[in-house]
Amino acid sequence: MATSDQLEIIYDGDCPFCRNIVLKRDLESNGFQVTMVNARDLSNQQLTDYQNAGYDLNDGMLVKYQNKQYYGHDALMLLLKLSRHKGLAVRVFEFIYLKMNQYWFYRMLVKIRLWFVPPLK
């Protein structure tokens, strides 16, 4: 059973943004137990199950927290909210992200990622 301090982040392990997520370090320093799941290690059936549930992992990460699922922009907003004692890199990213149209900026990050790495199966 998941506790309130457990986070599961399902992400594209080949994505340079997700792979180097600095929020993980901040979350762990705040007492969260963070499990990172590389979507490229999932079976085709698992990917299909996520797709059927409305989560295209090519278009965004998925965060499971307190029996809820947060996807894409909402997942990133949750991670920013939970990383209270932010390091400098997180503060700079958060400032830029929050000052811009966040949803548009998130979509731009997804498109940039797809230039560098092939989509999941």
ZADREN-693849 format. One line per 10 residues: for each residue x, y, z of C-alpha. Coordinates in Angstrom, 2 decimals, m for minus. Last residue first. Example, Ala and Ser with C-alpha at 12.3 -4.5 7.8 and 13.67 -1.06 7.14 Angstrom:
13.67/m1.06/7.14 | 12.30/m4.50/7.80;
***
This chain:
6.59/1.63/m29.11 | 8.07/4.64/m27.32 | 8.96/7.54/m29.55 | 12.50/7.91/m30.91 | 14.84/10.22/m29.06 | 16.38/13.57/m29.89 | 13.71/15.32/m31.94 | 11.01/13.68/m29.78 | 12.41/15.41/m26.71 | 12.08/18.81/m28.40;
8.40/18.10/m29.10 | 7.77/17.09/m25.48 | 9.55/20.20/m24.18 | 7.39/22.37/m26.49 | 4.22/20.72/m25.15 | 5.36/21.58/m21.60 | 6.00/25.19/m22.63 | 2.52/25.47/m24.15 | 0.95/24.08/m20.98 | 3.00/26.40/m18.81;
2.29/29.64/m20.69 | 5.47/31.28/m19.54 | 6.17/32.76/m16.12 | 5.52/29.45/m14.36 | 7.95/27.46/m16.49 | 10.70/30.09/m16.44 | 10.50/30.53/m12.67 | 10.18/26.77/m12.11 | 13.26/26.06/m14.23 | 15.29/28.70/m12.35;
14.05/27.44/m8.98 | 14.78/23.82/m9.92 | 18.36/24.64/m10.96 | 18.92/26.67/m7.78 | 17.78/23.91/m5.45 | 14.19/23.85/m4.27 | 13.24/23.37/m0.66 | 9.55/22.69/m1.36 | 9.79/19.99/m4.02 | 6.12/19.01/m3.70;
4.76/21.90/m5.76 | 7.28/21.42/m8.57 | 6.46/17.71/m8.70 | 2.73/18.45/m8.80 | 3.17/21.00/m11.60 | 5.21/18.46/m13.58 | 2.51/15.83/m13.23 | m0.22/18.31/m14.21 | 1.75/19.24/m17.35 | 1.98/15.62/m18.42;
m0.12/13.27/m16.30 | m1.08/13.08/m12.65 | m2.49/9.86/m11.22 | m4.14/9.64/m7.85 | m3.83/7.06/m5.04 | m1.71/9.43/m2.95 | 0.81/10.00/m5.75 | 1.27/8.31/m9.12 | 3.13/10.49/m11.59 | 2.86/10.01/m15.35;
5.25/11.56/m17.85 | 4.13/13.15/m21.04 | 3.46/12.92/m24.76 | 5.27/9.70/m25.61 | 3.86/8.21/m22.40 | 0.39/8.40/m23.93 | m1.82/8.22/m20.85 | m5.53/7.85/m21.61 | m6.22/4.57/m19.81 | m5.96/2.77/m23.15;
m2.47/4.25/m23.62 | m1.44/3.08/m20.14 | m2.70/m0.43/m20.92 | m0.95/m0.36/m24.31 | 2.34/0.57/m22.64 | 1.86/m2.28/m20.16 | 1.10/m4.70/m23.00 | 4.17/m3.59/m24.96 | 6.23/m4.40/m21.89 | 7.77/m1.66/m19.78;
11.52/m1.03/m19.78 | 11.20/1.90/m22.17 | 8.76/3.47/m19.69 | 11.66/3.91/m17.25 | 10.11/3.77/m13.79 | 11.53/6.17/m11.18 | 10.48/5.42/m7.61 | 10.65/8.38/m5.26 | 10.27/7.99/m1.50 | 9.55/11.51/m0.33;
11.37/12.88/2.71 | 12.01/16.45/1.57 | 15.56/15.55/0.50 | 13.99/12.87/m1.70 | 11.80/15.45/m3.43 | 14.74/17.78/m4.00 | 16.83/14.98/m5.53 | 13.97/13.86/m7.75 | 13.30/17.46/m8.85 | 16.62/17.49/m10.65;
15.19/15.33/m13.40 | 18.17/14.28/m15.46 | 16.45/11.39/m17.18 | 13.29/13.43/m17.68 | 14.90/16.27/m19.62 | 17.29/14.09/m21.65 | 14.46/11.72/m22.61 | 15.85/8.23/m23.04 | 14.32/7.00/m19.78 | 10.87/8.07/m20.94;
8.92/8.57/m17.71 | 6.84/6.82/m15.09 | 7.26/8.62/m11.76 | 6.08/6.80/m8.65 | 5.80/8.94/m5.55 | 5.59/7.77/m1.96 | 5.25/10.16/0.99 | 1.48/9.72/1.44 | 1.86/5.96/1.77 | 1.35/3.41/m0.97;
0.00/0.00/0.00;
***
